[in-house]
Amino acid sequence: MRTKPTAADNSKDRTMKTHPLGFRIEREIKEALVKAAKDDHRSVSSLVELVLERWLKDRGYLGQQLDKVA
C-alpha cells in the first residue's frame, strides 16, 4: 500500500520529462520574451511553454486532461 503519490499518479506534476525544442525568432520578440519572463518571475522557457500551451488549448489541439497550474 502506497502512502505517497508518485509523479505517475499526478498528471499535473511539473517534474514530468520535457523535450527540447529549438527555433529562431526576431530580436524584438526575444527581447520582449525576456522582459515578460522577468516581470512574471519565470524563465523564458517556462513563459514560452505557457503561451504555447494556452494557444493550443484555445484552439482544441491540446486536451483538458493535460491542464497545468500556471
DSSP file (Angstrom, degrees, kcal/mol; ACC not computed):
  #  RESIDUE AA STRUCTURE BP1 BP2  ACC     N-H-->O    O-->H-N    N-H-->O    O-->H-N    TCO  KAPPA ALPHA  PHI   PSI    X-CA   Y-CA   Z-CA
    1    1 A M              0   0    0      0, 0.0     2,-0.3     0, 0.0     0, 0.0   0.000 360.0 360.0 360.0 123.8    0.0    0.0    0.0
    2    2 A R        -     0   0    0      1,-0.1     0, 0.0     0, 0.0     0, 0.0  -0.632 360.0-179.4 -85.9 142.3    1.5    3.3   -1.1
    3    3 A T        +     0   0    0     -2,-0.3    -1,-0.1     1,-0.2     0, 0.0   0.640  69.0  58.4-109.1 -23.0    1.1    6.3    1.2
    4    4 A K  S    S-     0   0    0      0, 0.0    -1,-0.2     0, 0.0     2,-0.1  -0.927  83.6-124.4-112.0 128.2    2.9    8.9   -1.0
    5    5 A P        -     0   0    0      0, 0.0     2,-0.2     0, 0.0    -2,-0.0  -0.402  25.8-142.6 -67.7 146.6    1.7    9.7   -4.6
    6    6 A T    >>  -     0   0    0     -2,-0.1     3,-1.2     1,-0.1     4,-0.6  -0.553  29.2 -99.1-101.5 171.9    4.3    9.4   -7.3
    7    7 A A  G >4 S+     0   0    0      1,-0.3     3,-0.9     2,-0.2     6,-0.3   0.846 124.4  58.8 -58.3 -34.3    4.9   11.5  -10.4
    8    8 A A  G 34 S+     0   0    0      1,-0.2    -1,-0.3     3,-0.0     3,-0.1   0.757 100.3  57.5 -67.3 -23.4    3.0    8.9  -12.4
    9    9 A D  G <4 S+     0   0    0     -3,-1.2     2,-0.6     1,-0.2    -1,-0.2   0.682 104.2  55.5 -78.9 -18.0   -0.1    9.4  -10.1
   10   10 A N    X<  -     0   0    0     -3,-0.9     3,-1.7    -4,-0.6    -1,-0.2  -0.908  57.4-171.7-125.6 104.8   -0.3   13.2  -10.9
   11   11 A S  T 3  S+     0   0    0     -2,-0.6    -1,-0.1     1,-0.3     5,-0.1   0.646  88.9  60.8 -69.0 -13.3   -0.6   14.3  -14.5
   12   12 A K  T 3  S+     0   0    0     56,-0.1     2,-0.3     3,-0.0    -1,-0.3   0.415  74.2 124.4 -90.9   1.2   -0.2   17.9  -13.3
   13   13 A D    X   -     0   0    0     -3,-1.7     3,-1.3    -6,-0.3    -3,-0.0  -0.472  55.1-150.7 -68.6 123.3    3.3   17.2  -11.9
   14   14 A R  T 3  S+     0   0    0     -2,-0.3    -1,-0.2     1,-0.3    -3,-0.0   0.476  86.2  77.8 -73.8  -1.9    5.9   19.6  -13.4
   15   15 A T  T 3   +     0   0    0      2,-0.1    -1,-0.3    -8,-0.0     3,-0.1   0.431  64.9 122.2 -88.2   3.0    8.6   17.0  -13.0
   16   16 A M  S <  S-     0   0    0     -3,-1.3     2,-0.1     1,-0.1    -5,-0.0  -0.282  79.2 -84.5 -63.2 153.3    7.5   15.0  -16.0
   17   17 A K        -     0   0    0      1,-0.1     2,-0.2     2,-0.0    -1,-0.1  -0.328  48.2-157.2 -62.0 132.8   10.1   14.6  -18.7
   18   18 A T        -     0   0    0     -3,-0.1    -1,-0.1    -2,-0.1    -3,-0.0  -0.682   6.7-135.2-107.7 165.4   10.3   17.5  -21.1
   19   19 A H        -     0   0    0     -2,-0.2     2,-0.0     2,-0.0    -2,-0.0  -0.976  22.2-115.6-125.0 132.8   11.6   17.6  -24.6
   20   20 A P        -     0   0    0      0, 0.0     2,-0.3     0, 0.0     0, 0.0  -0.309  28.8-174.2 -67.9 149.2   14.0   20.3  -26.1
   21   21 A L        -     0   0    0      2,-0.1     2,-0.4    -2,-0.0    -2,-0.0  -0.954   2.2-168.4-144.9 122.3   12.7   22.5  -28.9
   22   22 A G        +     0   0    0     -2,-0.3     2,-0.3     2,-0.0     0, 0.0  -0.909  16.4 151.0-115.8 141.3   14.9   25.0  -30.7
   23   23 A F        -     0   0    0     -2,-0.4     2,-0.4     2,-0.0    -2,-0.1  -0.982  38.5-112.3-159.2 162.3   13.9   27.7  -33.1
   24   24 A R        +     0   0    0     -2,-0.3     2,-0.3     0, 0.0    -2,-0.0  -0.796  32.6 178.5-102.4 142.0   14.9   31.1  -34.3
   25   25 A I        -     0   0    0     -2,-0.4     2,-0.0     2,-0.0    -2,-0.0  -0.927  36.7 -85.7-137.1 162.1   12.9   34.3  -33.6
   26   26 A E     >  -     0   0    0     -2,-0.3     4,-2.2     1,-0.1     3,-0.3  -0.339  39.0-118.2 -65.1 148.5   13.3   38.0  -34.3
   27   27 A R  H  > S+     0   0    0      1,-0.2     4,-2.8     2,-0.2     5,-0.2   0.893 113.2  55.4 -56.6 -43.8   15.4   40.0  -31.8
   28   28 A E  H  > S+     0   0    0      1,-0.2     4,-1.9     2,-0.2    -1,-0.2   0.881 108.5  48.1 -59.8 -39.7   12.4   42.2  -30.9
   29   29 A I  H  > S+     0   0    0     -3,-0.3     4,-2.5     2,-0.2    -1,-0.2   0.918 112.0  49.1 -67.5 -43.3   10.3   39.2  -29.9
   30   30 A K  H  X S+     0   0    0     -4,-2.2     4,-2.7     1,-0.2    -2,-0.2   0.923 110.3  50.5 -63.4 -43.2   13.1   37.7  -27.9
   31   31 A E  H  X S+     0   0    0     -4,-2.8     4,-2.1     1,-0.2    -1,-0.2   0.898 111.4  48.7 -61.6 -39.6   13.7   40.9  -26.0
   32   32 A A  H  X S+     0   0    0     -4,-1.9     4,-2.9    -5,-0.2    -1,-0.2   0.899 111.0  50.8 -65.9 -40.5   10.0   41.1  -25.2
   33   33 A L  H  X S+     0   0    0     -4,-2.5     4,-3.0     2,-0.2     5,-0.2   0.924 109.6  49.8 -62.3 -44.9   10.0   37.5  -24.0
   34   34 A V  H  X S+     0   0    0     -4,-2.7     4,-2.2     2,-0.2    -2,-0.2   0.925 114.2  45.0 -61.2 -44.8   13.0   38.1  -21.8
   35   35 A K  H  X S+     0   0    0     -4,-2.1     4,-2.8    -5,-0.2    -2,-0.2   0.934 114.8  47.7 -64.5 -46.5   11.3   41.2  -20.2
   36   36 A A  H  X S+     0   0    0     -4,-2.9     4,-1.7     1,-0.2    -2,-0.2   0.910 112.2  49.7 -62.7 -42.4    7.9   39.5  -19.9
   37   37 A A  H  <>S+     0   0    0     -4,-3.0     5,-3.0     2,-0.2     4,-0.2   0.921 112.5  47.4 -62.2 -44.1    9.5   36.4  -18.3
   38   38 A K  H ><5S+     0   0    0     -4,-2.2     3,-1.4    -5,-0.2    -2,-0.2   0.931 111.1  50.8 -63.0 -45.5   11.5   38.5  -15.8
   39   39 A D  H 3<5S+     0   0    0     -4,-2.8    -1,-0.2     1,-0.3    -2,-0.2   0.807 114.7  44.3 -61.6 -29.6    8.4   40.6  -14.9
   40   40 A D  T 3<5S-     0   0    0     -4,-1.7    -1,-0.3    -5,-0.2    -2,-0.2   0.303 113.2-118.1 -98.1   7.7    6.4   37.3  -14.3
   41   41 A H  T < 5S+     0   0    0     -3,-1.4     2,-0.3     1,-0.2    -3,-0.2   0.910  74.7 120.1  55.3  47.1    9.3   35.7  -12.3
   42   42 A R      < -     0   0    0     -5,-3.0    -1,-0.2    -6,-0.1     2,-0.2  -0.842  68.2-105.0-128.8 166.0    9.7   32.9  -14.9
   43   43 A S     >  -     0   0    0     -2,-0.3     4,-2.2     1,-0.1     5,-0.2  -0.561  35.5-114.3 -81.4 160.4   12.3   31.6  -17.2
   44   44 A V  H  > S+     0   0    0      1,-0.2     4,-2.8     2,-0.2     5,-0.2   0.918 119.3  54.0 -60.4 -42.0   11.9   32.4  -20.9
   45   45 A S  H  > S+     0   0    0      1,-0.2     4,-2.4     2,-0.2    -1,-0.2   0.914 107.8  49.1 -58.3 -44.8   11.4   28.7  -21.5
   46   46 A S  H  > S+     0   0    0      2,-0.2     4,-2.3     1,-0.2    -1,-0.2   0.903 112.3  48.3 -62.6 -42.0    8.6   28.5  -18.9
   47   47 A L  H  X S+     0   0    0     -4,-2.2     4,-2.7     2,-0.2     5,-0.2   0.919 111.0  49.6 -66.3 -43.2    6.9   31.5  -20.4
   48   48 A V  H  X S+     0   0    0     -4,-2.8     4,-2.6     1,-0.2     5,-0.2   0.915 111.6  49.7 -61.5 -42.4    7.1   30.1  -24.0
   49   49 A E  H  X S+     0   0    0     -4,-2.4     4,-2.7    -5,-0.2    -1,-0.2   0.915 111.4  49.2 -62.1 -42.8    5.7   26.8  -22.8
   50   50 A L  H  X S+     0   0    0     -4,-2.3     4,-2.4     2,-0.2    -2,-0.2   0.934 112.8  46.3 -61.9 -47.7    2.8   28.6  -21.0
   51   51 A V  H  X S+     0   0    0     -4,-2.7     4,-2.3     2,-0.2    -2,-0.2   0.926 115.3  46.3 -63.4 -45.7    2.0   30.7  -24.1
   52   52 A L  H  X S+     0   0    0     -4,-2.6     4,-2.8    -5,-0.2     5,-0.2   0.916 111.6  51.9 -63.0 -43.1    2.1   27.8  -26.5
   53   53 A E  H  X S+     0   0    0     -4,-2.7     4,-2.4    -5,-0.2    -2,-0.2   0.927 111.5  46.1 -60.6 -45.8    0.1   25.6  -24.1
   54   54 A R  H  X S+     0   0    0     -4,-2.4     4,-2.7     2,-0.2    -1,-0.2   0.907 112.9  50.0 -64.2 -41.9   -2.7   28.2  -23.8
   55   55 A W  H  X S+     0   0    0     -4,-2.3     4,-1.3    -5,-0.2    -2,-0.2   0.930 112.6  46.9 -61.7 -46.3   -2.7   28.8  -27.6
   56   56 A L  H  <>S+     0   0    0     -4,-2.8     5,-2.7     1,-0.2     6,-0.9   0.894 114.0  47.5 -64.6 -40.7   -3.0   25.1  -28.3
   57   57 A K  H ><5S+     0   0    0     -4,-2.4     3,-1.5     4,-0.2    -2,-0.2   0.919 107.8  55.5 -66.0 -43.8   -5.8   24.6  -25.7
   58   58 A D  H 3<5S+     0   0    0     -4,-2.7    -1,-0.2     1,-0.3    -2,-0.2   0.810 112.9  43.1 -58.6 -30.1   -7.8   27.6  -27.0
   59   59 A R  T 3<5S-     0   0    0     -4,-1.3    -1,-0.3    -5,-0.2    -2,-0.2   0.331 117.7-109.3-101.8   6.5   -7.8   26.0  -30.5
   60   60 A G  T < 5S+     0   0    0     -3,-1.5    -3,-0.2    -4,-0.2    -2,-0.1   0.627  86.2 116.2  80.6  14.5   -8.5   22.5  -29.4
   61   61 A Y  S   <S+     0   0    0     -5,-2.7     2,-0.4    -6,-0.2    -4,-0.2   0.672  73.0  49.9 -86.3 -17.2   -5.1   21.0  -30.1
   62   62 A L  S    S-     0   0    0     -6,-0.9    -2,-0.2    -9,-0.1    -1,-0.2  -0.986  86.8-126.2-127.6 127.9   -4.4   20.1  -26.5
   63   63 A G    >   -     0   0    0     -2,-0.4     3,-1.3     1,-0.1    -6,-0.1  -0.214  17.6-117.6 -75.4 161.6   -6.8   18.3  -24.3
   64   64 A Q  G >  S+     0   0    0      1,-0.3     3,-1.8     2,-0.1    -1,-0.1   0.711 105.9  75.4 -68.6 -22.6   -8.2   19.3  -20.9
   65   65 A Q  G 3  S+     0   0    0      1,-0.3    -1,-0.3   -53,-0.0   -54,-0.0   0.646  91.8  57.3 -67.1 -11.5   -6.6   16.2  -19.3
   66   66 A L  G <  S+     0   0    0     -3,-1.3    -1,-0.3     2,-0.1    -2,-0.1   0.182  75.5 148.0-103.3  16.6   -3.2   18.0  -19.5
   67   67 A D    <   -     0   0    0     -3,-1.8     2,-0.4     1,-0.0    -3,-0.0  -0.205  26.3-168.0 -52.5 139.0   -4.3   21.1  -17.6
   68   68 A K        -     0   0    0    -54,-0.0     2,-0.5   -55,-0.0   -55,-0.1  -0.973  24.2-117.0-130.2 145.9   -1.4   22.7  -15.6
   69   69 A V              0   0    0     -2,-0.4    -2,-0.0   -57,-0.3     0, 0.0  -0.706 360.0 360.0 -82.0 127.4   -1.5   25.3  -13.0
   70   70 A A              0   0    0     -2,-0.5    -1,-0.1   -20,-0.0   -20,-0.0   0.475 360.0 360.0 -82.3 360.0    0.4   28.4  -14.2
